Amino acid sequence: MIKTTTALKKNTTYRFGGICNDFYTLNEKSEIDKIHNLNFDNEYFILGKGSNVVFSDNNYEGIVIQNKMENIDTVFTNDSINVDAGVYLPNLSRYLKDSDRTGGEYLLGIPGTVGGAIKMNAGCYGYEFMDSVNFLTYFDTVDKKIKNINRKNIKYSYRNTEIKNAIILSANLSFIKEDPKKINNKMIEFTKHRKNTQPSAIYNAGSVFKNGPNYYAAELIERAGLKGYEIDGVKVSEKHSNFFIASKNAKALALYKLVKYVKEQVKLNYDIELKEEIIFIGEFVD
């Protein structure tokens, strides 16, 4: 496990974030024992690809651990397979396609990791990642032990999984056999839909707000007249109102202000409190 001083902006899709002096990269299972020596009594954050994370522009004083373990078992056992938490979701999607397995087609367009997909219960097009999980292997940062937990013992819901004090190491997932043509057609369909409806700009983190049981966040934002609204180089996408796009030299604080403003306007107009899907880490003060 390698410790470095790292600019966090290099590890998030928004390219925001200050310096972290205690940035650890977990590359292989043999390094897991070294985690025992870290102090988890203070602030820490587990980072994947940084596709739903916004660090403040200030330096981060806590520990950041980035899981880069990326092994996928080569053989399915009763439709299940073990996958490391650092596996990139598009790579998993392609692996499943090559194995004639369905249920991962939607993952092709999600720029995160298996660990992040578990933590956020990532999903789209009617899929939720936790529905494919059988059990997790994780490091308990309180007991400092490696543990397994079955899905039936995990509380999860739309865009949220309740697993605390945990560094997710791997997951056992289930995907069933399917006609390769059907898998390919579904991947083409999902990819086409994304290209037609979502902005292609580099500096964004996907959906900013969660949808509710009776509303779509993008629809409320658009109806509030906020499409294209901009604060200091960060604006509401004109293609999809639930995507906020940052210019190259924008700051994390500008995104924070925009999110806050959009929430206020939607609350004022529709009496609905939007909930963020992206995670803000650090201090955000005007």
C-alpha positions, -999 to 999 in steps of 0.1 A, spaced: 0 0 0 16 32 -12 14 65 7 17 97 -13 10 134 -11 -17 139 -38 -37 166 -55 -73 153 -50 -84 170 -82 -65 144 -102 -87 117 -87 -122 131 -93 -142 136 -125 -150 172 -116 -112 179 -112 -119 196 -79 -99 192 -46 -69 204 -26 -39 184 -14 -41 153 7 -8 144 25 -21 109 36 -33 94 3 -30 56 3 -34 34 -28 -45 -2 -22 -32 -22 -52 -34 -59 -41 -47 -82 -14 -13 -87 2 -14 -50 12 -46 -53 32 -27 -61 64 -11 -27 62 -45 -10 67 -45 -22 103 -18 3 111 -39 33 100 -57 56 125 -94 56 117 -103 76 147 -100 108 127 -116 117 94 -111 94 64 -126 87 30 -127 57 8 -123 67 -29 -130 49 -61 -129 67 -94 -143 99 -79 -173 101 -102 -197 112 -75 -174 130 -52 -166 167 -48 -137 176 -25 -134 212 -14 -107 234 -28 -90 234 6 -65 207 16 -80 175 31 -65 168 65 -78 132 68 -68 99 53 -79 90 17 -77 53 7 -82 46 -30 -89 9 -38 -73 -1 -70 -77 -39 -67 -92 -49 -100 -94 -87 -101 -124 -105 -116 -126 -143 -112 -123 -162 -144 -150 -188 -136 -186 -184 -126 -199 -207 -99 -237 -213 -100 -240 -179 -118 -220 -161 -92 -185 -145 -95 -161 -127 -71 -151 -92 -81 -127 -68 -64 -141 -34 -53 -117 -15 -74 -130 -30 -107 -141 -3 -131 -178 -7 -139 -175 -4 -177 -148 -31 -176 -171 -54 -156 -199 -47 -181 -177 -58 -210 -165 -88 -191 -200 -100 -185 -209 -94 -221 -179 -116 -232 -191 -142 -207 -227 -141 -221 -240 -129 -188 -269 -104 -186 -276 -78 -158 -246 -56 -163 -254 -39 -196 -263 -7 -178 -229 -5 -161 -212 4 -194 -220 40 -190 -213 44 -152 -177 57 -146 -173 43 -111 -161 12 -94 -178 -18 -78 -171 -4 -44 -187 29 -52 -217 11 -69 -223 -8 -37 -220 22 -15 -244 43 -36 -265 14 -49 -259 27 -83 -284 21 -110 -304 32 -140 -329 18 -166 -347 -1 -138 -315 -18 -125 -300 -14 -90 -265 -28 -83 -273 -42 -49 -298 -66 -66 -268 -84 -81 -249 -87 -48 -248 -120 -28 -223 -110 -1 -195 -85 6 -160 -88 20 -149 -57 38 -124 -44 64 -141 -31 95 -123 1 105 -135 -2 142 -127 -39 149 -99 -38 123 -110 -72 110 -119 -86 76 -156 -96 76 -182 -110 52 -218 -98 52 -248 -112 32 -270 -89 12 -300 -100 34 -283 -84 64 -276 -51 46 -301 -23 45 -302 -6 11 -326 16 -9 -326 39 -39 -291 53 -42 -280 43 -7 -265 13 11 -261 13 48 -227 -2 55 -207 18 80 -171 18 92 -162 -4 62 -136 -5 34 -153 -27 8 -127 -51 -6 -147 -74 -29 -182 -87 -37 -198 -119 -48 -222 -111 -76 -248 -130 -96 -254 -127 -133 -274 -153 -154 -267 -166 -189 -284 -149 -219 -283 -148 -256 -253 -127 -267 -274 -109 -293 -299 -97 -266 -270 -85 -244 -254 -66 -273 -287 -50 -283 -294 -39 -248 -259 -23 -245 -264 -5 -278 -298 8 -267 -285 21 -234 -255 37 -250 -276 55 -276 -300 68 -249 -271 82 -229 -256 100 -259 -290 115 -268 -299 127 -233 -267 133 -213 -240 159 -218 -206 147 -230 -185 173 -211 -156 160 -191 -161 179 -159 -192 165 -143 -202 138 -119 -234 124 -134 -267 130 -118 -264 157 -91 -297 150 -73 -317 118 -66 -351 114 -81 -380 110 -58 -409 86 -58 -432 112 -74 -408 134 -94 -377 136 -116 -351 161 -104 -343 172 -139 -379 180 -146 -382 202 -115 -350 220 -122 -360 227 -158 -395 238 -148 -380 262 -123 -362 279 -153 -327 269 -142 -315 252 -174 -282 269 -183 -280 288 -150 -244 294 -141 -224 304 -111 -186 312 -115 -180 287 -143 -203 259 -132 -237 256 -149 -268 235 -152 -265 215 -184 -288 226 -212 -290 190 -224 -299 174 -191 -309 196 -161 -297 171 -135 -261 173 -148 -240 203 -137 -210 211 -160 -178 228 -148 -154 248 -169 -117 239 -168 -108 265 -142 -139 264 -120 -138 258 -83 -156 233 -60 -171 262 -41 -189 273 -73 -205 239 -77 -215 240 -40 -232 274 -44 -250 262 -76 -263 231 -59 -275 251 -29 -292 277 -51 -310 251 -72 -322 233 -41 -335 266 -28 -354 275 -60 -370 240 -63 -380 242 -27 -395 277 -32 -414 267 -64 -425 232 -56 -420 227 -18 -397 197 -26 -364 192 -9 -340 178 -34 -314 153 -21 -279 152 -35 -266 122 -52 -230 136 -53 -210 137 -21 -194 169 -8 -162 164 13 -145 191 33 -154 227 41 -174 249 17 -175 284 30 -181 316 9 
